[in-house]
Amino acid sequence: MKSFIKIALCSLLFLSFSCKEEDNVSPGKGNATFSLSQKDRINGRTKGTTAPAFIVVSIQDSNGSKREEVKLNLFTYGSSYLSEHLELPIGSYQLTHFVVFDASNSAIYATPLEGSELAKFVTDSFPIEFTVTNDGIQVNAQVLAVLADDKPALFGYVSFGFGVVARVTNLNIQLHYPDSASYDSAY
């Protein structure tokens, strides 16, 4: 009977430590990749057939934390494009901004936001919900060509561009002016 009690106590201690360890486990990470499928709209001429080079996305997690203007390179797979991996903690997200740029940093495709003038041309306007798992996820955004005369407001955006942060360093310049009396006496 004493050995049974010892085994039971040891088991309880083991389980209590095991449970405490599980409480301290941080959530895992997964990868999200992004692809695009082009949708057509009526009455518009496209700028041309420049190749997509990268995308700029903004996402929001279920707690409201945002990652804005994340730049991801695109890779060609046949006639499709797939972004590089974006590592994220496992959880639920919303894709809130998706603009495709060419190599000269010109916006060539964008996904319209819900309620925007162009949202009627896509099945899934933004925001799009997705969940990152251990296995990762591929999120497909429906995009419309950005025409030469399109304003970002048609898509529901303030701008298509993305912020470029220039590195600024402090420059300290000290100027010393001789007073006129000492300048005149020296010459």
Disulfide bonds with the S-S distance in Angstrom:
none
